[in-house]
Amino acid sequence: MTEGQGDTPSDEKQKIDRTDYIGIAQAYNGALDLTGVALPRIADPSNLSDKRKRAVKKLSDVFKKRFGDGSASALGEYFTDFMRSAREFYFGENNRGWKADFDFLLRENTLDKVLEGNL
């Protein structure tokens, strides 16, 4: 066995992260524009924190696994569905004035609630 023989091109491809972080962040802002919902916007979609990038990747991977598509377009549809179906509570009509935001929508349990119609 020669040096580096275990490192095949397919091994290298598996390490490439193809998550469209900017596109997904823009899809969130686009869903806000489309629905007219007043939730916090992402100021600079091209400058997400590492924490947000991990959350975006995780949700994108969940979408790939569950629906076969983890694209910005697919997640944009989810963001729009949330904004159209969620109760007013998620938009600040609560005793704390709390509003859902990008980070809240990146949670898998939020996705499950949207799919189940439990918002």
C-alpha positions as CSV (number, residue, x, y, z in Angstrom):
1,M,0.0,0.0,0.0
2,T,1.4,3.4,-1.0
3,E,1.2,6.6,1.0
4,G,-2.1,8.3,0.7
5,Q,-3.7,5.4,-1.1
6,G,-6.8,5.5,1.2
7,D,-7.5,9.1,0.2
8,T,-9.6,8.7,-3.0
9,P,-11.3,11.5,-4.9
10,S,-14.7,10.3,-3.6
11,D,-13.4,10.7,0.0
12,E,-12.5,14.3,-0.7
13,K,-15.9,15.0,-2.3
14,Q,-17.6,13.8,0.9
15,K,-15.8,16.5,2.8
16,I,-17.0,19.3,0.6
17,D,-19.8,21.3,2.2
18,R,-22.3,22.3,-0.4
19,T,-24.8,24.0,1.9
20,D,-26.0,27.3,0.4
21,Y,-25.7,29.4,3.6
22,I,-26.2,32.7,1.9
23,G,-29.1,31.5,-0.3
24,I,-30.9,30.0,2.8
25,A,-30.4,33.3,4.7
26,Q,-31.7,35.2,1.7
27,A,-34.7,32.8,1.4
28,Y,-35.6,33.7,5.0
29,N,-35.5,37.4,4.2
30,G,-37.4,36.7,1.0
31,A,-40.2,34.9,2.9
32,L,-40.4,38.0,5.1
33,D,-40.8,40.2,2.0
34,L,-43.3,37.8,0.4
35,T,-45.6,37.5,3.5
36,G,-45.1,41.0,4.9
37,V,-44.4,39.5,8.3
38,A,-42.6,41.8,10.7
39,L,-39.9,39.4,12.1
40,P,-36.2,40.3,12.6
41,R,-34.4,40.2,9.3
42,I,-30.9,38.9,8.7
43,A,-28.8,42.1,8.2
44,D,-26.0,40.5,6.1
45,P,-26.8,37.0,4.8
46,S,-23.2,36.7,3.6
47,N,-21.8,37.1,7.1
48,L,-23.5,34.4,9.2
49,S,-21.8,33.4,12.5
50,D,-20.4,29.9,12.8
51,K,-23.2,29.0,15.2
52,R,-25.8,30.0,12.6
53,K,-23.9,28.2,9.9
54,R,-24.0,25.0,11.9
55,A,-27.8,25.4,12.5
56,V,-28.4,26.1,8.8
57,K,-26.4,23.1,7.8
58,K,-28.2,20.9,10.3
59,L,-31.6,21.9,9.0
60,S,-30.5,21.7,5.4
61,D,-29.3,18.1,6.1
62,V,-32.6,17.3,7.8
63,F,-34.5,18.5,4.7
64,K,-32.2,16.4,2.4
65,K,-32.8,13.3,4.5
66,R,-36.5,13.8,5.0
67,F,-37.6,15.4,1.7
68,G,-34.7,14.8,-0.7
69,D,-34.0,18.5,-1.1
70,G,-32.0,20.8,1.3
71,S,-31.8,23.7,-1.1
72,A,-32.4,27.4,-0.4
73,S,-35.7,27.1,-2.4
74,A,-37.0,24.2,-0.3
75,L,-36.1,25.9,3.0
76,G,-37.6,29.2,1.7
77,E,-41.0,27.3,1.2
78,Y,-40.8,26.2,4.8
79,F,-40.0,29.7,6.0
80,T,-43.0,31.0,4.0
81,D,-45.3,28.2,5.4
82,F,-44.3,29.1,8.9
83,M,-45.1,32.8,8.4
84,R,-48.4,32.1,6.8
85,S,-49.6,29.5,9.3
86,A,-48.2,30.5,12.7
87,R,-50.4,32.1,15.3
88,E,-49.9,35.8,16.3
89,F,-48.0,34.6,19.4
90,Y,-44.9,34.0,17.2
91,F,-45.1,37.6,15.8
92,G,-45.0,39.4,19.2
93,E,-48.6,39.0,20.4
94,N,-47.6,37.6,23.7
95,N,-46.9,38.9,27.2
96,R,-43.2,39.2,26.6
97,G,-43.2,40.7,23.2
98,W,-41.1,37.8,22.0
99,K,-41.0,37.1,18.2
100,A,-39.7,34.2,16.3
101,D,-36.6,34.7,14.3
102,F,-34.2,33.0,11.9
103,D,-32.6,31.0,14.7
104,F,-36.0,29.8,15.9
105,L,-37.0,28.6,12.4
106,L,-33.7,26.7,12.1
107,R,-34.8,24.3,14.9
108,E,-35.9,20.9,13.8
109,N,-38.7,20.9,16.4
110,T,-40.1,24.1,14.8
111,L,-40.1,22.4,11.4
112,D,-42.0,19.4,13.0
113,K,-44.6,21.8,14.4
114,V,-45.1,23.5,11.1
115,L,-45.5,20.2,9.4
116,E,-48.0,19.0,12.0
117,G,-49.9,22.3,12.0
118,N,-49.2,22.9,15.6
119,L,-48.4,26.5,15.5
